[in-house]
Amino acid sequence: MRIISLNLNGIRSATSKGYYPWLAGQQADIVCMQEIKAQAADMTAQMHNPDGYQGYFHYAEKKGYSGVGVYAKRQPDVLVQGLGIADIDNEGRYLEAQFNDTPVGPLSVVSLYLPSGSSGEERQAFKFSVMARFLPHLQALKASGREVIVCGDWNIAHKEADLKNWKGNKKNSGFLPEERAWLTELFDSVGWVDVYRSLHPETTDDCYTWWSNRGQAWAKNVGWRIDYQIATPGIAALARSASIYKAERFSDHAPLIVDYAV
């Protein structure tokens, strides 16, 4: 089972950069997308349902902003749009596809877009608020008896190996001690698994999934690893390969591709 996660930085922009021809050759079973930056009326038939896939979306209320989506080869048994928390759901940040009959039993795949706090104190405060309210949901998912994979842009680099300029970013959103400690709690206390790191524990420069559009960050590979597939232990143990596709650029993020022996 191949699962791809990608922050598109606008589905219309990614379309113009060759996203769909690339996707057609990937043979992915499920594709999780973040930062759609569109509403239903903006979407073409290809964006809604590319060849071989059915598309599901949770749009933000604000036009041209946020939003998440899932492409799946088979129809989910249940689709959960949002967390049931108005100020988070208004921004279109959570979409869960539940499949009740799979080789690993009940399986949920989530497309998640955690907020960025880089624009200022108000958004950082909102980010911390989302993290605090999302944690009980992650604890409940872990305890649900389902296998779960939460894909997406978490907007946090966990450790020093996860970004190039870690020394200069200790006080910046995305690498704040509180954010990093929150991820550590998910992994060490709640029991989630960082799938990429489970397969590539030592990788540094090749692990990045996002590069700023400023200062030739892409050309110099001054990147961050902020896109993850975080899974329950059972399905995480079945991960056989994890790679970051950088031969083409559809966004300021790169696709994270994980193959599971399912």
TAGIQUI-V631456 format. One record per backbone hydrogen bond with DSSP energy under -0.5 kcal/mol. CO is the residue of the C=O (numbers start at 1). NH is the residue of the N-H. If there is no record, write none. Layout:
BEGIN
co = (CO:CO)
nh = (NH:NH)
END
This chain:
BEGIN
co = (1:1:2:2:3:4:5:6:6:7:10:11:12:13:14:14:15:18:19:20:21:22:23:23:29:30:31:32:33:34:34:35:36:39:39:40:44:45:50:54:56:58:62:65:66:67:67:68:69:70:71:72:78:79:80:80:84:85:85:86:88:89:90:90:91:92:93:94:95:96:96:97:98:98:98:99:100:102:106:107:108:109:110:110:111:112:117:120:121:122:123:124:125:126:127:128:129:130:131:132:133:134:135:136:137:138:139:141:147:148:149:149:150:151:152:152:153:156:159:160:162:163:164:166:167:169:172:174:176:177:178:179:180:181:182:183:184:184:185:185:186:186:193:193:194:195:196:196:200:204:205:209:210:214:216:217:217:218:221:222:223:224:224:224:226:226:228:229:229:230:231:232:233:235:236:238:241:243:244:245:248:252:255:255:256:257:258:258:259:259:260)
nh = (3:260:29:30:258:32:256:8:34:253:14:15:16:17:17:19:18:22:23:24:25:25:26:27:73:4:71:6:69:8:9:10:11:42:43:43:48:49:53:72:70:68:65:60:37:35:36:58:33:56:31:54:98:81:82:96:86:88:89:90:91:92:61:62:67:67:113:82:111:80:98:109:77:78:100:107:102:105:147:99:149:97:112:151:95:153:120:124:125:126:127:128:129:130:131:132:133:134:135:136:137:138:139:140:141:142:143:144:108:232:110:151:230:112:154:228:114:158:162:163:225:166:166:169:170:172:175:157:180:181:182:183:184:185:186:187:188:189:189:190:191:192:195:231:198:199:199:200:203:207:208:254:224:217:220:221:222:221:223:212:164:209:210:226:154:155:152:195:231:150:193:236:237:238:239:261:259:257:246:255:250:211:245:257:5:243:3:260:240:241:262)
END
